Amino acid sequence: MPANLVARASIVIDAPIQKVWTALLDPEAIREYMFGTRATSDWREGSPISWKGEWKGKAYEDKGVVLRAAPPRTLKYTHFSPLAGLPDKPENYHTVEIELSSEGATTTRVALNQDNNATEESRRHSEENWKSMLDGLKKYVEGRPGVG
């Protein structure tokens, strides 16, 4: 699969960078803004990640490994979903990289890239999903003044 078909999504969140970072790693927060998924990881480099839930009526258990965790700026991990219908092989994993940057003391830009999309259609589909997730993250973080 061509690694150059990269899905990209970004959003500006009216919250300090540490508050956004905390929401990216907190399992209860993730469940709120990421389609009800149950994420499990200690978020240390080399550690496994598991995402469990239901998507369009189908149960799933996605997996990956933390490649880089540099708080509160960078989170990079692999991701594999059996729902894609592909074999569990390294060439069928995506790499997701999330970069946070401060835009002033109380505003954070979140930029996300996911590589290894097989087709332009799958790239667009991934972008739509990530944009939806980032919208949920924004609503979650901005709607909870005491979080983080």
PyMOL CGO cylinders between C-alpha atoms (Angstrom):
from pymol import cmd
from pymol.cgo import CYLINDER

trace = [
    CYLINDER, 0.00, 0.00, 0.00, 1.29, 3.46, -0.76, 0.3, 1, 1, 1, 1, 1, 1,
    CYLINDER, 1.29, 3.46, -0.76, 2.41, 5.21, 2.41, 0.3, 1, 1, 1, 1, 1, 1,
    CYLINDER, 2.41, 5.21, 2.41, 2.13, 8.56, 0.62, 0.3, 1, 1, 1, 1, 1, 1,
    CYLINDER, 2.13, 8.56, 0.62, -1.68, 8.63, 0.81, 0.3, 1, 1, 1, 1, 1, 1,
    CYLINDER, -1.68, 8.63, 0.81, -1.83, 10.50, 4.10, 0.3, 1, 1, 1, 1, 1, 1,
    CYLINDER, -1.83, 10.50, 4.10, -5.07, 11.44, 5.83, 0.3, 1, 1, 1, 1, 1, 1,
    CYLINDER, -5.07, 11.44, 5.83, -4.77, 14.81, 7.57, 0.3, 1, 1, 1, 1, 1, 1,
    CYLINDER, -4.77, 14.81, 7.57, -7.00, 16.57, 10.06, 0.3, 1, 1, 1, 1, 1, 1,
    CYLINDER, -7.00, 16.57, 10.06, -6.50, 19.51, 12.38, 0.3, 1, 1, 1, 1, 1, 1,
    CYLINDER, -6.50, 19.51, 12.38, -8.43, 21.67, 14.77, 0.3, 1, 1, 1, 1, 1, 1,
    CYLINDER, -8.43, 21.67, 14.77, -7.87, 24.58, 17.14, 0.3, 1, 1, 1, 1, 1, 1,
    CYLINDER, -7.87, 24.58, 17.14, -9.10, 24.02, 20.68, 0.3, 1, 1, 1, 1, 1, 1,
    CYLINDER, -9.10, 24.02, 20.68, -9.73, 26.82, 23.15, 0.3, 1, 1, 1, 1, 1, 1,
    CYLINDER, -9.73, 26.82, 23.15, -7.76, 25.21, 25.98, 0.3, 1, 1, 1, 1, 1, 1,
    CYLINDER, -7.76, 25.21, 25.98, -4.15, 25.04, 27.18, 0.3, 1, 1, 1, 1, 1, 1,
    CYLINDER, -4.15, 25.04, 27.18, -1.93, 22.37, 25.64, 0.3, 1, 1, 1, 1, 1, 1,
    CYLINDER, -1.93, 22.37, 25.64, -1.67, 20.29, 28.86, 0.3, 1, 1, 1, 1, 1, 1,
    CYLINDER, -1.67, 20.29, 28.86, -5.45, 20.01, 29.11, 0.3, 1, 1, 1, 1, 1, 1,
    CYLINDER, -5.45, 20.01, 29.11, -5.68, 18.75, 25.51, 0.3, 1, 1, 1, 1, 1, 1,
    CYLINDER, -5.68, 18.75, 25.51, -2.79, 16.30, 26.05, 0.3, 1, 1, 1, 1, 1, 1,
    CYLINDER, -2.79, 16.30, 26.05, -4.49, 14.89, 29.15, 0.3, 1, 1, 1, 1, 1, 1,
    CYLINDER, -4.49, 14.89, 29.15, -7.71, 14.30, 27.19, 0.3, 1, 1, 1, 1, 1, 1,
    CYLINDER, -7.71, 14.30, 27.19, -5.78, 12.47, 24.44, 0.3, 1, 1, 1, 1, 1, 1,
    CYLINDER, -5.78, 12.47, 24.44, -4.55, 9.85, 26.92, 0.3, 1, 1, 1, 1, 1, 1,
    CYLINDER, -4.55, 9.85, 26.92, -7.37, 9.56, 29.47, 0.3, 1, 1, 1, 1, 1, 1,
    CYLINDER, -7.37, 9.56, 29.47, -9.49, 6.42, 28.82, 0.3, 1, 1, 1, 1, 1, 1,
    CYLINDER, -9.49, 6.42, 28.82, -12.67, 8.05, 30.15, 0.3, 1, 1, 1, 1, 1, 1,
    CYLINDER, -12.67, 8.05, 30.15, -12.16, 11.09, 27.92, 0.3, 1, 1, 1, 1, 1, 1,
    CYLINDER, -12.16, 11.09, 27.92, -11.37, 8.92, 24.90, 0.3, 1, 1, 1, 1, 1, 1,
    CYLINDER, -11.37, 8.92, 24.90, -14.61, 7.02, 25.41, 0.3, 1, 1, 1, 1, 1, 1,
    CYLINDER, -14.61, 7.02, 25.41, -16.51, 10.34, 25.32, 0.3, 1, 1, 1, 1, 1, 1,
    CYLINDER, -16.51, 10.34, 25.32, -15.03, 11.79, 22.13, 0.3, 1, 1, 1, 1, 1, 1,
    CYLINDER, -15.03, 11.79, 22.13, -13.90, 8.72, 20.15, 0.3, 1, 1, 1, 1, 1, 1,
    CYLINDER, -13.90, 8.72, 20.15, -17.15, 7.00, 19.27, 0.3, 1, 1, 1, 1, 1, 1,
    CYLINDER, -17.15, 7.00, 19.27, -17.46, 5.19, 22.62, 0.3, 1, 1, 1, 1, 1, 1,
    CYLINDER, -17.46, 5.19, 22.62, -14.21, 3.25, 22.24, 0.3, 1, 1, 1, 1, 1, 1,
    CYLINDER, -14.21, 3.25, 22.24, -12.49, 1.76, 25.26, 0.3, 1, 1, 1, 1, 1, 1,
    CYLINDER, -12.49, 1.76, 25.26, -8.79, 2.52, 24.92, 0.3, 1, 1, 1, 1, 1, 1,
    CYLINDER, -8.79, 2.52, 24.92, -6.20, 0.69, 27.01, 0.3, 1, 1, 1, 1, 1, 1,
    CYLINDER, -6.20, 0.69, 27.01, -2.52, 1.64, 27.19, 0.3, 1, 1, 1, 1, 1, 1,
    CYLINDER, -2.52, 1.64, 27.19, 0.04, 3.12, 29.54, 0.3, 1, 1, 1, 1, 1, 1,
    CYLINDER, 0.04, 3.12, 29.54, 1.06, 5.42, 26.63, 0.3, 1, 1, 1, 1, 1, 1,
    CYLINDER, 1.06, 5.42, 26.63, 4.79, 4.71, 27.04, 0.3, 1, 1, 1, 1, 1, 1,
    CYLINDER, 4.79, 4.71, 27.04, 6.98, 4.18, 24.00, 0.3, 1, 1, 1, 1, 1, 1,
    CYLINDER, 6.98, 4.18, 24.00, 6.91, 0.51, 22.99, 0.3, 1, 1, 1, 1, 1, 1,
    CYLINDER, 6.91, 0.51, 22.99, 3.69, -0.22, 24.90, 0.3, 1, 1, 1, 1, 1, 1,
    CYLINDER, 3.69, -0.22, 24.90, 0.66, -1.83, 23.28, 0.3, 1, 1, 1, 1, 1, 1,
    CYLINDER, 0.66, -1.83, 23.28, -2.61, 0.01, 22.69, 0.3, 1, 1, 1, 1, 1, 1,
    CYLINDER, -2.61, 0.01, 22.69, -5.99, -1.60, 22.34, 0.3, 1, 1, 1, 1, 1, 1,
    CYLINDER, -5.99, -1.60, 22.34, -9.23, 0.05, 21.22, 0.3, 1, 1, 1, 1, 1, 1,
    CYLINDER, -9.23, 0.05, 21.22, -12.46, -1.88, 21.73, 0.3, 1, 1, 1, 1, 1, 1,
    CYLINDER, -12.46, -1.88, 21.73, -15.98, -0.93, 20.85, 0.3, 1, 1, 1, 1, 1, 1,
    CYLINDER, -15.98, -0.93, 20.85, -18.69, -1.11, 18.25, 0.3, 1, 1, 1, 1, 1, 1,
    CYLINDER, -18.69, -1.11, 18.25, -18.66, 0.61, 14.86, 0.3, 1, 1, 1, 1, 1, 1,
    CYLINDER, -18.66, 0.61, 14.86, -21.75, 0.62, 12.66, 0.3, 1, 1, 1, 1, 1, 1,
    CYLINDER, -21.75, 0.62, 12.66, -23.15, -2.39, 14.53, 0.3, 1, 1, 1, 1, 1, 1,
    CYLINDER, -23.15, -2.39, 14.53, -19.93, -4.44, 14.43, 0.3, 1, 1, 1, 1, 1, 1,
    CYLINDER, -19.93, -4.44, 14.43, -17.78, -5.17, 17.46, 0.3, 1, 1, 1, 1, 1, 1,
    CYLINDER, -17.78, -5.17, 17.46, -14.10, -4.41, 16.95, 0.3, 1, 1, 1, 1, 1, 1,
    CYLINDER, -14.10, -4.41, 16.95, -10.79, -4.68, 18.72, 0.3, 1, 1, 1, 1, 1, 1,
    CYLINDER, -10.79, -4.68, 18.72, -8.12, -2.56, 17.08, 0.3, 1, 1, 1, 1, 1, 1,
    CYLINDER, -8.12, -2.56, 17.08, -4.52, -2.58, 18.20, 0.3, 1, 1, 1, 1, 1, 1,
    CYLINDER, -4.52, -2.58, 18.20, -1.26, -0.76, 17.90, 0.3, 1, 1, 1, 1, 1, 1,
    CYLINDER, -1.26, -0.76, 17.90, 1.97, 0.20, 19.61, 0.3, 1, 1, 1, 1, 1, 1,
    CYLINDER, 1.97, 0.20, 19.61, 3.12, 3.56, 20.98, 0.3, 1, 1, 1, 1, 1, 1,
    CYLINDER, 3.12, 3.56, 20.98, 6.06, 4.69, 18.84, 0.3, 1, 1, 1, 1, 1, 1,
    CYLINDER, 6.06, 4.69, 18.84, 6.64, 8.09, 20.45, 0.3, 1, 1, 1, 1, 1, 1,
    CYLINDER, 6.64, 8.09, 20.45, 5.17, 9.87, 23.44, 0.3, 1, 1, 1, 1, 1, 1,
    CYLINDER, 5.17, 9.87, 23.44, 6.66, 13.32, 24.08, 0.3, 1, 1, 1, 1, 1, 1,
    CYLINDER, 6.66, 13.32, 24.08, 4.30, 15.11, 26.46, 0.3, 1, 1, 1, 1, 1, 1,
    CYLINDER, 4.30, 15.11, 26.46, 2.60, 17.45, 25.88, 0.3, 1, 1, 1, 1, 1, 1,
    CYLINDER, 2.60, 17.45, 25.88, 3.45, 17.75, 22.18, 0.3, 1, 1, 1, 1, 1, 1,
    CYLINDER, 3.45, 17.75, 22.18, 3.69, 14.49, 20.24, 0.3, 1, 1, 1, 1, 1, 1,
    CYLINDER, 3.69, 14.49, 20.24, 1.91, 11.15, 20.28, 0.3, 1, 1, 1, 1, 1, 1,
    CYLINDER, 1.91, 11.15, 20.28, 2.75, 8.66, 17.53, 0.3, 1, 1, 1, 1, 1, 1,
    CYLINDER, 2.75, 8.66, 17.53, 1.48, 5.10, 17.29, 0.3, 1, 1, 1, 1, 1, 1,
    CYLINDER, 1.48, 5.10, 17.29, 0.67, 2.28, 14.91, 0.3, 1, 1, 1, 1, 1, 1,
    CYLINDER, 0.67, 2.28, 14.91, -2.92, 1.22, 14.32, 0.3, 1, 1, 1, 1, 1, 1,
    CYLINDER, -2.92, 1.22, 14.32, -4.45, -1.92, 12.86, 0.3, 1, 1, 1, 1, 1, 1,
    CYLINDER, -4.45, -1.92, 12.86, -8.15, -2.65, 12.50, 0.3, 1, 1, 1, 1, 1, 1,
    CYLINDER, -8.15, -2.65, 12.50, -9.42, -6.12, 11.57, 0.3, 1, 1, 1, 1, 1, 1,
    CYLINDER, -9.42, -6.12, 11.57, -12.57, -4.37, 10.26, 0.3, 1, 1, 1, 1, 1, 1,
    CYLINDER, -12.57, -4.37, 10.26, -10.50, -3.31, 7.25, 0.3, 1, 1, 1, 1, 1, 1,
    CYLINDER, -10.50, -3.31, 7.25, -10.58, -6.95, 6.15, 0.3, 1, 1, 1, 1, 1, 1,
    CYLINDER, -10.58, -6.95, 6.15, -6.81, -7.17, 5.68, 0.3, 1, 1, 1, 1, 1, 1,
    CYLINDER, -6.81, -7.17, 5.68, -4.39, -9.65, 7.27, 0.3, 1, 1, 1, 1, 1, 1,
    CYLINDER, -4.39, -9.65, 7.27, -2.61, -8.63, 10.47, 0.3, 1, 1, 1, 1, 1, 1,
    CYLINDER, -2.61, -8.63, 10.47, 0.73, -7.85, 8.84, 0.3, 1, 1, 1, 1, 1, 1,
    CYLINDER, 0.73, -7.85, 8.84, 3.02, -4.83, 9.32, 0.3, 1, 1, 1, 1, 1, 1,
    CYLINDER, 3.02, -4.83, 9.32, 2.25, -3.51, 5.84, 0.3, 1, 1, 1, 1, 1, 1,
    CYLINDER, 2.25, -3.51, 5.84, -1.43, -3.21, 6.81, 0.3, 1, 1, 1, 1, 1, 1,
    CYLINDER, -1.43, -3.21, 6.81, -0.81, -0.94, 9.80, 0.3, 1, 1, 1, 1, 1, 1,
    CYLINDER, -0.81, -0.94, 9.80, -1.24, 2.81, 9.75, 0.3, 1, 1, 1, 1, 1, 1,
    CYLINDER, -1.24, 2.81, 9.75, 1.00, 5.20, 11.61, 0.3, 1, 1, 1, 1, 1, 1,
    CYLINDER, 1.00, 5.20, 11.61, -0.92, 7.96, 13.37, 0.3, 1, 1, 1, 1, 1, 1,
    CYLINDER, -0.92, 7.96, 13.37, 0.93, 11.05, 14.53, 0.3, 1, 1, 1, 1, 1, 1,
    CYLINDER, 0.93, 11.05, 14.53, -0.71, 13.72, 16.65, 0.3, 1, 1, 1, 1, 1, 1,
    CYLINDER, -0.71, 13.72, 16.65, 1.13, 17.01, 17.17, 0.3, 1, 1, 1, 1, 1, 1,
    CYLINDER, 1.13, 17.01, 17.17, 0.00, 19.64, 19.65, 0.3, 1, 1, 1, 1, 1, 1,
    CYLINDER, 0.00, 19.64, 19.65, 1.22, 23.24, 19.50, 0.3, 1, 1, 1, 1, 1, 1,
    CYLINDER, 1.22, 23.24, 19.50, 0.34, 26.21, 21.66, 0.3, 1, 1, 1, 1, 1, 1,
    CYLINDER, 0.34, 26.21, 21.66, -1.24, 29.17, 19.97, 0.3, 1, 1, 1, 1, 1, 1,
    CYLINDER, -1.24, 29.17, 19.97, -1.09, 31.52, 22.90, 0.3, 1, 1, 1, 1, 1, 1,
    CYLINDER, -1.09, 31.52, 22.90, -1.49, 30.56, 26.55, 0.3, 1, 1, 1, 1, 1, 1,
    CYLINDER, -1.49, 30.56, 26.55, -5.00, 29.19, 26.21, 0.3, 1, 1, 1, 1, 1, 1,
    CYLINDER, -5.00, 29.19, 26.21, -5.30, 27.84, 22.68, 0.3, 1, 1, 1, 1, 1, 1,
    CYLINDER, -5.30, 27.84, 22.68, -3.94, 24.59, 21.23, 0.3, 1, 1, 1, 1, 1, 1,
    CYLINDER, -3.94, 24.59, 21.23, -3.68, 23.43, 17.62, 0.3, 1, 1, 1, 1, 1, 1,
    CYLINDER, -3.68, 23.43, 17.62, -4.04, 19.68, 17.15, 0.3, 1, 1, 1, 1, 1, 1,
    CYLINDER, -4.04, 19.68, 17.15, -2.68, 18.29, 13.86, 0.3, 1, 1, 1, 1, 1, 1,
    CYLINDER, -2.68, 18.29, 13.86, -3.14, 14.61, 13.02, 0.3, 1, 1, 1, 1, 1, 1,
    CYLINDER, -3.14, 14.61, 13.02, -1.69, 12.54, 10.17, 0.3, 1, 1, 1, 1, 1, 1,
    CYLINDER, -1.69, 12.54, 10.17, -2.44, 8.90, 9.31, 0.3, 1, 1, 1, 1, 1, 1,
    CYLINDER, -2.44, 8.90, 9.31, -0.31, 7.25, 6.64, 0.3, 1, 1, 1, 1, 1, 1,
    CYLINDER, -0.31, 7.25, 6.64, -0.59, 4.08, 4.60, 0.3, 1, 1, 1, 1, 1, 1,
    CYLINDER, -0.59, 4.08, 4.60, -4.07, 4.57, 3.16, 0.3, 1, 1, 1, 1, 1, 1,
    CYLINDER, -4.07, 4.57, 3.16, -4.58, 2.12, 0.30, 0.3, 1, 1, 1, 1, 1, 1,
    CYLINDER, -4.58, 2.12, 0.30, -6.71, 4.34, -1.95, 0.3, 1, 1, 1, 1, 1, 1,
    CYLINDER, -6.71, 4.34, -1.95, -7.79, 7.93, -2.26, 0.3, 1, 1, 1, 1, 1, 1,
    CYLINDER, -7.79, 7.93, -2.26, -11.23, 6.82, -1.10, 0.3, 1, 1, 1, 1, 1, 1,
    CYLINDER, -11.23, 6.82, -1.10, -9.83, 5.23, 2.07, 0.3, 1, 1, 1, 1, 1, 1,
    CYLINDER, -9.83, 5.23, 2.07, -7.73, 8.36, 2.69, 0.3, 1, 1, 1, 1, 1, 1,
    CYLINDER, -7.73, 8.36, 2.69, -10.85, 10.56, 2.46, 0.3, 1, 1, 1, 1, 1, 1,
    CYLINDER, -10.85, 10.56, 2.46, -12.80, 8.18, 4.70, 0.3, 1, 1, 1, 1, 1, 1,
    CYLINDER, -12.80, 8.18, 4.70, -10.03, 8.27, 7.32, 0.3, 1, 1, 1, 1, 1, 1,
    CYLINDER, -10.03, 8.27, 7.32, -9.92, 12.07, 7.16, 0.3, 1, 1, 1, 1, 1, 1,
    CYLINDER, -9.92, 12.07, 7.16, -13.66, 12.27, 7.78, 0.3, 1, 1, 1, 1, 1, 1,
    CYLINDER, -13.66, 12.27, 7.78, -13.37, 9.94, 10.79, 0.3, 1, 1, 1, 1, 1, 1,
    CYLINDER, -13.37, 9.94, 10.79, -10.43, 11.86, 12.25, 0.3, 1, 1, 1, 1, 1, 1,
    CYLINDER, -10.43, 11.86, 12.25, -12.16, 15.22, 11.73, 0.3, 1, 1, 1, 1, 1, 1,
    CYLINDER, -12.16, 15.22, 11.73, -15.18, 13.86, 13.57, 0.3, 1, 1, 1, 1, 1, 1,
    CYLINDER, -15.18, 13.86, 13.57, -12.96, 12.61, 16.40, 0.3, 1, 1, 1, 1, 1, 1,
    CYLINDER, -12.96, 12.61, 16.40, -11.17, 15.98, 16.66, 0.3, 1, 1, 1, 1, 1, 1,
    CYLINDER, -11.17, 15.98, 16.66, -14.54, 17.79, 16.73, 0.3, 1, 1, 1, 1, 1, 1,
    CYLINDER, -14.54, 17.79, 16.73, -15.51, 15.51, 19.63, 0.3, 1, 1, 1, 1, 1, 1,
    CYLINDER, -15.51, 15.51, 19.63, -12.20, 16.19, 21.39, 0.3, 1, 1, 1, 1, 1, 1,
    CYLINDER, -12.20, 16.19, 21.39, -12.76, 19.94, 21.03, 0.3, 1, 1, 1, 1, 1, 1,
    CYLINDER, -12.76, 19.94, 21.03, -16.30, 19.72, 22.44, 0.3, 1, 1, 1, 1, 1, 1,
    CYLINDER, -16.30, 19.72, 22.44, -15.10, 17.47, 25.27, 0.3, 1, 1, 1, 1, 1, 1,
    CYLINDER, -15.10, 17.47, 25.27, -12.17, 19.66, 26.31, 0.3, 1, 1, 1, 1, 1, 1,
    CYLINDER, -12.17, 19.66, 26.31, -13.90, 23.03, 25.89, 0.3, 1, 1, 1, 1, 1, 1,
    CYLINDER, -13.90, 23.03, 25.89, -17.02, 21.77, 27.67, 0.3, 1, 1, 1, 1, 1, 1,
    CYLINDER, -17.02, 21.77, 27.67, -15.17, 20.69, 30.82, 0.3, 1, 1, 1, 1, 1, 1,
    CYLINDER, -15.17, 20.69, 30.82, -13.47, 23.68, 32.48, 0.3, 1, 1, 1, 1, 1, 1,
    CYLINDER, -13.47, 23.68, 32.48, -12.13, 21.61, 35.39, 0.3, 1, 1, 1, 1, 1, 1,
    CYLINDER, -12.13, 21.61, 35.39, -10.61, 18.80, 33.28, 0.3, 1, 1, 1, 1, 1, 1,
    CYLINDER, -10.61, 18.80, 33.28, -6.82, 18.70, 33.05, 0.3, 1, 1, 1, 1, 1, 1,
]
cmd.load_cgo(trace, "trace")
